[in-house]
């Protein structure tokens, strides 16, 4: 849903007082793990119904991560120890 982040759409939302979907959940869908911990590679932003909104910018997520409910995809074993979920 890249259209929700388009500058023109944001402007229309502001002008007509329209609501954007509320971000409820951050879903860690791709990660690697080893003895030192978990390295997050991909985070999906979901609305209150669990619908995909966008992919999160992981670098800017750090200071705000405590504000959201976080879920992890099902851990799968693979040769390169990379987890990928739907």
C-alpha positions in Angstrom: 0.0 0.0 0.0 2.6 2.5 -1.1 -0.2 4.8 -2.1 -0.8 5.7 1.6 2.6 7.3 1.8 2.4 9.2 -1.4 2.7 13.0 -0.6 -0.5 13.8 -2.6 -2.5 11.3 -0.6 -1.1 12.6 2.6 -2.1 16.1 1.6 -5.6 15.0 0.8 -5.9 13.2 4.1 -4.9 16.4 5.9 -7.1 18.7 3.9 -10.2 16.5 4.2 -9.5 15.3 7.7 -9.4 11.7 6.5 -8.0 8.9 8.7 -5.1 6.8 7.8 -4.9 3.2 9.0 -3.5 3.0 12.5 -0.3 1.0 12.9 -0.9 -1.7 15.5 1.7 -4.4 14.9 5.3 -4.7 13.7 5.8 -8.2 12.3 9.4 -9.4 12.0 9.2 -11.5 8.9 12.9 -12.1 8.0 15.7 -12.5 10.5 18.9 -14.4 11.1 20.0 -15.8 14.3 23.2 -17.2 15.9 24.9 -17.5 19.3 25.1 -13.7 19.6 21.4 -12.9 19.0 18.9 -12.0 16.4 19.5 -9.7 13.4 16.3 -8.3 12.0 16.3 -8.0 8.2 12.7 -7.2 7.4 9.8 -5.8 9.4 6.2 -5.5 8.1 3.9 -2.8 9.4 0.3 -4.1 10.0 -2.9 -2.3 10.8 -5.5 -3.3 13.4 -6.9 -6.1 11.2 -3.5 -7.6 10.4 -3.4 -6.2 6.9 0.0 -5.2 5.4 0.5 -1.4 5.3 4.2 -1.1 4.3 7.7 -2.3 5.2 9.3 -0.5 8.1 12.6 1.4 7.8 14.6 -0.7 10.2 17.3 2.0 10.9 14.7 4.6 12.1 12.6 2.0 14.0 14.8 1.7 17.0 13.7 4.6 19.1 10.0 3.8 18.5 9.9 0.1 18.7 8.6 0.0 22.3 5.4 1.7 21.2 4.2 -1.3 19.1 3.1 -4.8 19.6 5.8 -7.0 17.9 5.3 -10.5 16.4 7.9 -12.8 14.9 7.3 -15.1 12.0 7.5 -18.8 12.6 11.1 -19.9 12.9 12.3 -22.2 10.2 15.6 -24.1 9.9 17.4 -23.5 6.6 21.1 -23.9 5.6 21.9 -20.2 5.9 19.9 -19.8 9.1 17.6 -17.2 7.5 14.0 -17.1 8.5 11.4 -16.0 5.9 7.7 -15.9 6.7 4.6 -14.8 4.8 
